Amino acid sequence: MEDIITKLAEIEAAASRIMESVSEQKLQLAREHEAAVEEFDRKVDADTREEVKKIRDQLEIRMKQELESQKADTEKKLEHMESYYQEHHSELAKNIYDRIIRK
């Protein structure tokens, strides 16, 4: 009978050690999972920042190109207006004078 009690005590002690080991493994797995989640979040944040920077840079380049295009177009129109004025300024002045006099 004493042998049975000794064996039961050994089994209980072994079961207790196994449960402690399982608890420690569970805790370690939880830590590893948390570390993996944090690393994933850091990577996603870094990738997102990099992608946003690329998009921002592309938009800035496009905006500069459009601005240069608009500037060139405006300069061309101003040159055309200046040229038209230089060629027709007498006519334009006469038309303005005639309109003022008719009123």
CYANA upper distance limits for C-alpha pairs under 8 A (distance plus 0.5 A):
  1 MET  CA      5 ILE  CA      6.95
  2 GLU  CA      6 THR  CA      6.60
  3 ASP  CA      7 LYS  CA      6.51
  4 ILE  CA      8 LEU  CA      6.54
  5 ILE  CA      9 ALA  CA      6.57
  6 THR  CA     10 GLU  CA      6.66
  7 LYS  CA     11 ILE  CA      6.56
  8 LEU  CA     12 GLU  CA      6.51
  9 ALA  CA     13 ALA  CA      6.56
 10 GLU  CA     14 ALA  CA      6.54
 11 ILE  CA     15 ALA  CA      6.48
 12 GLU  CA     16 SER  CA      6.51
 13 ALA  CA     17 ARG  CA      6.71
 14 ALA  CA     18 ILE  CA      6.63
 15 ALA  CA     19 MET  CA      6.60
 16 SER  CA     20 GLU  CA      6.70
 17 ARG  CA     21 SER  CA      6.57
 18 ILE  CA     22 VAL  CA      6.57
 19 MET  CA     23 SER  CA      6.59
 20 GLU  CA     24 GLU  CA      6.65
 21 SER  CA     25 GLN  CA      6.61
 22 VAL  CA     26 LYS  CA      6.46
 23 SER  CA     27 LEU  CA      6.64
 24 GLU  CA     28 GLN  CA      6.59
 25 GLN  CA     29 LEU  CA      6.52
 26 LYS  CA     30 ALA  CA      6.66
 27 LEU  CA     31 ARG  CA      6.78
 28 GLN  CA     32 GLU  CA      6.68
 29 LEU  CA     33 HIS  CA      6.49
 30 ALA  CA     34 GLU  CA      6.61
 31 ARG  CA     35 ALA  CA      6.63
 32 GLU  CA     36 ALA  CA      6.58
 33 HIS  CA     37 VAL  CA      6.65
 34 GLU  CA     38 GLU  CA      6.68
 35 ALA  CA     39 GLU  CA      6.61
 36 ALA  CA     40 PHE  CA      6.56
 37 VAL  CA     41 ASP  CA      6.62
 38 GLU  CA     42 ARG  CA      6.67
 39 GLU  CA     43 LYS  CA      6.65
 40 PHE  CA     44 VAL  CA      6.58
 41 ASP  CA     45 ASP  CA      6.55
 42 ARG  CA     46 ALA  CA      6.60
 43 LYS  CA     47 ASP  CA      6.52
 44 VAL  CA     48 THR  CA      6.46
 45 ASP  CA     49 ARG  CA      6.61
 46 ALA  CA     50 GLU  CA      6.64
 47 ASP  CA     51 GLU  CA      6.61
 48 THR  CA     52 VAL  CA      6.55
 49 ARG  CA     53 LYS  CA      6.60
 50 GLU  CA     54 LYS  CA      6.75
 51 GLU  CA     55 ILE  CA      6.71
 52 VAL  CA     56 ARG  CA      6.49
 53 LYS  CA     57 ASP  CA      6.50
 54 LYS  CA     58 GLN  CA      6.64
 55 ILE  CA     59 LEU  CA      6.60
 56 ARG  CA     60 GLU  CA      6.59
 57 ASP  CA     61 ILE  CA      6.72
 58 GLN  CA     62 ARG  CA      6.67
 59 LEU  CA     63 MET  CA      6.43
 60 GLU  CA     64 LYS  CA      6.64
 61 ILE  CA     65 GLN  CA      6.70
 62 ARG  CA     66 GLU  CA      6.63
 63 MET  CA     67 LEU  CA      6.54
 64 LYS  CA     68 GLU  CA      6.61
 65 GLN  CA     69 SER  CA      6.64
 66 GLU  CA     70 GLN  CA      6.59
 67 LEU  CA     71 LYS  CA      6.49
 68 GLU  CA     72 ALA  CA      6.59
 69 SER  CA     73 ASP  CA      6.61
 70 GLN  CA     74 THR  CA      6.50
 71 LYS  CA     75 GLU  CA      6.64
 72 ALA  CA     76 LYS  CA      6.62
 73 ASP  CA     77 LYS  CA      6.75
 74 THR  CA     78 LEU  CA      6.62
 75 GLU  CA     79 GLU  CA      6.58
 76 LYS  CA     80 HIS  CA      6.69
 77 LYS  CA     81 MET  CA      6.61
 78 LEU  CA     82 GLU  CA      6.54
 79 GLU  CA     83 SER  CA      6.50
 80 HIS  CA     84 TYR  CA      6.53
 81 MET  CA     85 TYR  CA      6.55
 82 GLU  CA     86 GLN  CA      6.59
 83 SER  CA     87 GLU  CA      6.73
 84 TYR  CA     88 HIS  CA      6.46
 84 TYR  CA     89 HIS  CA      8.35
 85 TYR  CA     89 HIS  CA      5.47
 85 TYR  CA     92 LEU  CA      8.44
 88 HIS  CA     92 LEU  CA      6.65
 89 HIS  CA     93 ALA  CA      6.51
 90 SER  CA     94 LYS  CA      6.64
 91 GLU  CA     95 ASN  CA      6.64
 92 LEU  CA     96 ILE  CA      6.73
 93 ALA  CA     97 TYR  CA      6.55
 94 LYS  CA     98 ASP  CA      6.51
 95 ASN  CA     99 ARG  CA      6.69
 96 ILE  CA    100 ILE  CA      6.75
 97 TYR  CA    101 ILE  CA      6.67
 98 ASP  CA    102 ARG  CA      6.62
 99 ARG  CA    103 LYS  CA      7.11
